[in-house]
Amino acid sequence: ELILDAEGAGASFADWDQDAAAVEKEHWKANTHVTAILIKERAAAAAEAWGEPTAEQWEWSGRRGDGVTFTAAALGRYLVHDLLHHLHDVDA
């Protein structure tokens, strides 16, 4: 959404440390059944959101606060990877 809203001018994203977030939110205490449901819900929402970009919009960029740049397509691939990774974490 941020990338599309920037209309090709380059979106800015705040820094985010996934390891610090996991510690802060105590992810290791999460109920695996609830987590699996949340992942499925968020995957459905992501699929709807990722249906919005058109041809050239997939190459529009974003930049994290630490200077790392990525395209909408790269962010989408990372999201799919992360959802699959965490679904594997809770698959019993």
C-alpha positions in Angstrom: 0.0 0.0 0.0 2.8 2.4 0.9 4.6 1.7 -2.4 1.4 2.2 -4.5 0.6 5.4 -2.5 4.0 6.8 -3.4 3.0 6.4 -7.1 6.5 5.4 -8.2 8.4 8.1 -6.2 9.8 5.5 -3.8 8.1 4.7 -0.5 9.7 5.0 2.9 9.4 2.3 5.5 10.5 2.5 9.1 13.2 0.1 10.4 11.9 -3.1 11.8 13.8 -5.7 13.7 11.9 -9.0 13.5 14.1 -10.6 16.2 13.4 -7.7 18.6 9.7 -7.9 17.8 9.7 -11.7 18.5 11.3 -11.1 21.9 9.1 -8.2 22.8 5.9 -10.0 21.9 7.1 -13.3 23.3 6.3 -15.2 20.1 7.5 -18.5 21.7 4.5 -18.4 24.0 2.0 -18.2 21.1 -0.8 -20.7 20.8 0.0 -22.7 17.6 -3.6 -23.2 16.7 -4.4 -19.5 17.0 -1.2 -18.6 15.1 -2.1 -21.0 12.2 -5.6 -19.3 12.0 -4.0 -15.8 12.0 -1.5 -16.8 9.3 -4.4 -18.1 7.1 -6.4 -15.0 7.6 -3.4 -12.7 6.9 -2.5 -14.7 3.8 -6.0 -14.2 2.4 -5.8 -10.4 3.1 -2.3 -10.4 1.5 -3.6 -12.2 -1.6 -6.3 -9.5 -2.0 -3.7 -6.7 -1.5 -1.2 -8.2 -3.9 -3.9 -8.3 -6.6 -3.8 -4.5 -6.8 -0.4 -3.7 -8.4 -0.4 -3.5 -12.2 2.5 -4.3 -14.6 5.1 -1.5 -13.9 3.9 -1.0 -10.3 5.6 -4.3 -9.4 9.0 -2.6 -10.0 8.2 0.5 -7.9 10.5 0.7 -4.9 10.5 1.2 -1.2 13.4 2.0 1.1 13.7 0.9 4.8 15.1 3.4 7.3 18.4 1.5 7.2 18.8 2.3 3.5 17.9 -1.1 2.1 15.8 -0.8 -1.1 13.4 -3.3 -2.6 10.6 -3.5 -5.2 7.0 -4.3 -4.7 7.7 -7.7 -6.3 10.6 -8.4 -3.9 8.4 -7.5 -0.9 5.7 -9.8 -2.1 8.2 -12.7 -2.5 9.4 -12.0 1.1 5.9 -12.0 2.4 5.1 -15.4 0.9 8.4 -16.8 2.2 7.7 -15.5 5.7 4.1 -16.8 5.8 5.2 -20.2 4.6 8.1 -20.2 7.1 5.8 -19.4 10.0 3.1 -21.7 9.0 5.8 -24.5 9.0 6.6 -23.3 12.6 3.1 -24.1 13.8 2.4 -27.2 11.6 2.1 -30.1 14.0 
